[in-house]
Each structure stands twice: as C-alpha cells, then as structure tokens.
Amino acid sequence: MGVHGVKAVFFDLDNTLVDTAAAGRRAIEEGSSCALQVVNALRSKHHCGEGEARGICDKVQAKLLKECHDPAKTCITDLRISHWEEAIQETIGGEANRSLAAECYFLWKATRLRHLTLAEDTRGMLTELRKAVRLLLLTNGDRQTQREKIEACACQPYFDAIVVGGEQKEEKPAPSIFHYCCDLLGVQPAECVMVGDSLDTDIQGGLNAGLRATVWLNKSMAAPADASPVPHYVISSVLDLPAVLQKIEHKVNAKLGTDRAVGGTEAR
C-alpha cells in the first residue's frame, strides 16, 4: 500500500465492525438484565404472564429485522416505540399503552448500546492499517441512532473521518456519498476500498462509485442470490482484510511492472 496502490479504506459499521444484530438479540434474550426488566414492566403494568411478555420481546425482534425507516418521514425513536406498542397489542390486546412501550424501548436501547463493542483484535487491525492507509467509517442510518452507536463502541480514534448517511443528502449505495468520502480524505475513487456486509448498499455502492475494490464480509459464507452485485473479494472475518489488501497491492505492482516492461520494449 503506497503511492500507486490503495490509499484509503472505507468501513461499514453495523454487522461489519460491530455485531449490531447480536447486540440487539442479547438485549432481549431470556436471562438478560434488559429482558428481565422488560418482562417485569409488562407483568406489573399490563398484568401479562411471563410467557406473553417474552412473546412480546420476540415480536419486537422480528419487527426490527423487517424494519424500513425513512428519516424524512419518521423519527427512529417513534418508529421503535411503535414496534413495542404494536407487539404488546398483538400479543395481549387492549388499548395502546404508549408510555409502557416507550419504557420497554428505552430499556432495550440502553442494553443494546452496552453490548456494542469494538473487539480488541479489530481495534488492533485498524491501528495497524492506519499506519499505511487512511481509514473512514461510512454508515447508513438515522443520525442520532448511528452517532449513539459510534459513541458506545468508542471507535472514533481509529478513523480519519466518520460519515453518517442520515446526515447526507444520499446514503449508500448512491455514488455521491462515496465521492464525498473521497473528497474528505483527498483521494480518488480508484485509490479506495469499501468493506461491508451488505451487497445492496456497501458493495453495490462501491461499484457504483468506481472504487478500486469492494470487499464483502460474508460471515456465514452463504451463496448470494443470482441477481446480487458481485464483490471483488469475499471474506468471512473482517480480520482477513489485511491479506486482501496485500493481494490488491501485489496486483497493482504486477501491473505497473508489466506496463513498464511494455513501455521499455516499445521505446527500443
């Protein structure tokens, strides 16, 4: 990595650098402090049984997995309180109880943030990479929600810049947000690599923007759908990234060597 190779790496946040999905599950799984508090709140204020209370938690988890949020239309806090409100009504009926739903949501949110951590080996990798290239965190989502996650996992010191899609005119996969990131770091798209777990936003976005390479984090190594964007590289762990960057560098150097050889031949 140097003058002719990769100069910057863009990282996605959720389920790439931090396991957001697992943190959300742990926040309401059986036995967690949050689940116990939510169950207690539901049992005492809505007089529902423990089984019903845990059923409500399961319904909320399902709603989160299918969630579609348009920040221009709905506040993320209001949307997620509504998840709890709907889950309570769907499970035990009765009138809507917005205050109880809000109490459950904020318990879940606080616990999820406590579970969002940047693993020590990931911090070490970022520290080493930053000695050779510039690093940028590029995450889609609501401004407040994403900034709270960033603060919770304390990842700011590892990046030269942080860009939240909810603060920009367009989010991934729009080319504009990638070009904005390039401008922030003073690099060209062909000098950048995008790393993320989403084929539709991270990989498609990197391809749309003309980045040098896209790296798909596929933890399960499951085969993508036929119509999915095709990444340049696939890894099962973000810790595999340095080896991929070395491959990219070797390809660049090999091409430079070939070009010089051809140029030298033509000059004779």
N, C-alpha and C positions, 0 to 999 in steps of 0.2 A: 504494500500500500504506500503510494507515494505520489510523485509528480504526475505520472501517467495513468495511475490506477484509480481506485476508489478513494474519494476524499471525504465522503460523509455517509453515515448510515442512519436511516430513519426507522424508529421502532414504534410499533403499536403498543398500547398499554394493556388493555383488558384481554386476559387469557393468552397473552404473549409474554410480557414481563411479570405480570402478577396474575394469579389464578382467581379472577373475579367470580367465576361461576362456582368454584369450590367454596369461596368465602361466603357467598350468598346461601349455599346449601348448609354450611356449618352453622350459619346464624339461626336457622330454624330447624335443624335436625334434632331428633329426640336426644335429650340429655344436655343440650347446650344451655347456657345460662339464659340466653335470649328466649329460646323455645319455652323454657320453664316459666319465664316472666310473662310471655305472651299467653301461654296456657292459663296461668294463674289469673291474668287480667280478664281473659274471656270467661273463665269459670266464675269469677267473683262478680263481674259486671254484666255478664249476659247469661249467667246461670246455665252454661252449657257443660256437657260432660267432657272428660279428658279426651275421649275418642273424637268427639266433634271438634274440639279445639285443635287437635293435631290434624284433623281433616281440613280445617281452615288454612293451616300453615301449608299443607300440601297443595291446596288450590292456589294459594298466592305464588308458590314456587312455579307452578305451571303457567300462571299468568305472566310472570316475569320472563319465562323462556319464550313466550309468544309476543312479548311487548313490542309495539311500534310507537315511537314517540316523535312527534313533530313539535320542537320547541317554539315554533312560531304560533302554534295553536294552543298548547297545553303546558302548564308548569309541571315538571317532572315530579315534584312533591305531591301536587294534587292528583296526578295520574296514579301514583303508587299508593296513596291513601285510598283511592278508589278501588284498587285491587283488593285491599283488605276489606273495605266496605262491602264489595260485591261478594267476596269469598264468605264473609260472615252471613250475609243474606241467603246465598245459595245453599249454605250448609244447614242453617237453623231457622231461616225465615225471619219474620218480624219486620219491624220498621228499621230503616237505616240508622246506624249509630256512627256518625262521622267522627265524633270525639274519641270513641273507643278504637275505631280504625286508625286514627292518627296516632294514638298511643302505641298500638301494635307496630305501625310502620316505623316510628322513630326508635323503638326498641330494636327492631330488625336492622335498621340502618346503622345504628351505633355499633352493634355487634359485628356486622359485616365489615365496617371500616377497621375494627380492631384486628380482624383476620387478614386484612390486605397487607401483605409484607413482600418486600423485595428480597428474595433469598440471598444468602451470603455468597453463594457461588456465582449468582447472577451479578451481584454488585462487583465481585472480583473481575468478572469478564468485562463488564462495562468500563471499569477503571483501566484495565489493560488496553482495551480497544481505543479508548480516548487518547492514549499516548500516540496513536498513529493516525486516527481519523477524527472528524468532528461527529458528534452524536446529537440527534434531535428526537424528541418524543412527539409523536403525531397521533393523537387520539380523537376519535369521533365522540359526540355526545353532548349532553347538556353542560353548559359552562360550570355551574355550581357543583353538579354531581362529579364531574371529572376532576375539577380542582380539589375537591374534598378527598378524592381517591389519591391524587398525586401527593397531597399533604400527608395523608395517612401512611402511605408506603415510603415516604421520605426519599423520593427518587430524584429530586431537583438537582442535587450536587453532581449527578453523574451525566448531566446533559448540558450542551452548549445552548440549547433553546428548547422550549416546550410550546407546542401549538395544539390548541383545543378546537376541534371542529365547530363546536357551538358558539365560538367567538368569531368565526369567519363567515364570509358570505356563502361559501360552499364547503361541504365536507368531503372526505374520501367517498367515492372514487373520482371526484372531479379533478381534472388536471390542475386547476387553478390553485388549490391548496398545496399541492406538491411543489408547484413553481414558486409559490410564496415561501415555502420552506427553503428551497434552494437559494432564493434571494436573501433570506435571513442569514444563511451561512456563507454566502458569497461563493457558491459553487454552481456548476452546470448539472442539469438532469443526468447527463451521461457519466457523471462522476459520483452518482449516488445509488445506494441500495436500499430497498424497502423490505422490512421484516415484519411479518404479521400472521395472524391465524385465520384471517378472513379472505377467502378467494374473491368475494364480491367487492370488498372495499379496499383492502390492503394490496392484493395482487393486481386486481383489475385497475386500481388507481395508479399503481406504479407503472403498469404497462401503458395506460392512457397518457401518462406524463412523460414517457420516454426515458425512464430511469435506466441506468446501466443493467441492473439486475433486480429481480424480485425473489424473495426467499419466503416460502410458505411454511409456517410452523404447523405441522400435522401430527399432533401428539399420538393419535391412535393409528396413524399411517393407513387410514381407510382410503379406499379409492374414491376420488371425487366424481361428481356427476359428469356425464359426457360433454355437456354444454358449458362446463366451468372454465374460467380463464386458466391458462396453463402457465405456472410459475417457471422461472429459470432453474430454481433449486428447491428441494424439499428437505426439511429437517424434522426430526421427532423431538428435539430439545433445543431450546434457544442457546444452550451451551455448545451446540455443534456449529454455531455461526462462524467462529474464527477460522475453522477449517475451510468453510465455504469461501470466505473472503480470501484465503490463501489461493484457492483454486482460481478465483476470478483474477487475482493478481498475476498468477502464472500464465493465464490465457492472454492477458494484456501484454505481458513481457514477451511471450512467444510471438504474438502478432507483430510487436514492434521489431523483434529480431528478424522476422520474415520480411517485413516491409523494408528494413534497412538493407537486407541481402538483395532483394529485388532491385532496390534503388541503386545499389552499388553495381549490380550486373548491367543495368541499363546505362549506367554512366560510362562504362568502358567503351 
